[in-house]
Amino acid sequence: MTKKEFIDLYFEKGEFATKIDAEKKAAAFLAVIEDGLVGGEDITFLGFGKFEVADRAARTCRNPQTGEEMKVEAKKVVKFKAGKGLSEKVNQ
């Protein structure tokens, strides 16, 4: 699903005056999630899931094309764990 398709569906399901209004609300919603994750907070929606920031350690891996060993720097990654309600709907 593209961003445009998401906004169209969001507009249909929500109560918005215009598609531009729906797009602004979606952008604000995503910005709040992004700000929370950047600040190191976990974001939890009961029944839907949990977004969290985790640390990934530095590691050595191998380039599959050349076989050369490479070092990958430590970094932070965003993880999502689906909640029970979402998991049940997806598996129906």
C-alpha positions in Angstrom: 0.0 0.0 0.0 1.4 3.3 -1.0 1.1 6.6 1.0 -1.5 7.8 -1.4 -3.6 4.6 -1.1 -3.3 4.8 2.7 -4.5 8.5 2.7 -7.4 7.6 0.4 -8.5 4.7 2.7 -7.9 6.8 5.9 -10.1 9.6 4.4 -12.9 7.0 3.7 -12.8 5.5 7.1 -12.3 8.7 9.1 -14.4 11.8 9.5 -12.4 14.4 7.6 -13.6 17.4 5.6 -11.1 16.9 2.8 -8.4 14.5 1.7 -5.9 17.2 2.5 -7.2 17.3 6.1 -6.8 13.5 6.3 -3.3 13.7 5.0 -2.4 16.4 7.6 -3.8 14.3 10.4 -2.0 11.2 9.2 1.3 13.2 9.0 0.8 14.6 12.5 0.1 11.1 13.9 3.2 9.6 12.3 5.3 12.6 13.4 4.2 12.0 17.0 5.3 8.3 16.8 8.6 9.4 15.2 9.3 12.0 17.9 8.6 9.4 20.6 10.9 6.8 19.1 13.7 9.4 18.5 13.3 10.3 22.2 13.8 6.7 23.2 10.2 6.0 24.2 8.2 2.9 23.4 4.9 3.5 21.7 2.2 0.9 22.6 -1.3 0.6 21.2 -3.2 -2.0 23.1 -4.5 -4.7 20.7 -2.5 -3.3 17.8 1.1 -3.5 18.8 4.3 -1.9 20.2 7.0 0.1 18.5 10.3 0.2 20.3 13.9 1.2 19.7 16.5 -1.4 20.2 20.3 -1.4 20.0 21.9 -3.6 17.4 25.6 -4.5 18.3 28.5 -4.1 15.9 29.2 -7.3 14.0 31.4 -8.8 11.3 29.6 -10.2 8.3 30.6 -11.5 4.9 29.8 -9.9 1.5 28.0 -12.7 -0.4 29.3 -11.6 -3.8 33.0 -11.3 -2.9 33.3 -13.4 0.2 35.1 -10.4 1.8 34.6 -9.8 5.5 33.0 -6.5 6.5 32.4 -4.7 9.8 28.9 -3.4 10.4 28.7 -0.5 12.9 26.5 -0.7 16.0 23.2 1.2 15.4 19.7 1.6 16.7 16.8 -0.1 15.0 13.0 0.3 15.3 11.1 -2.9 16.1 7.4 -3.6 15.9 5.7 -6.4 17.7 2.1 -7.0 16.7 -0.5 -7.1 19.5 -2.9 -10.0 20.1 -5.8 -8.3 18.3 -3.9 -7.5 15.2 -2.3 -11.0 15.1 -5.7 -12.6 15.3 -7.2 -10.5 12.5 -4.2 -11.2 10.2 -4.4 -14.9 10.9 -8.1 -15.3 10.2 
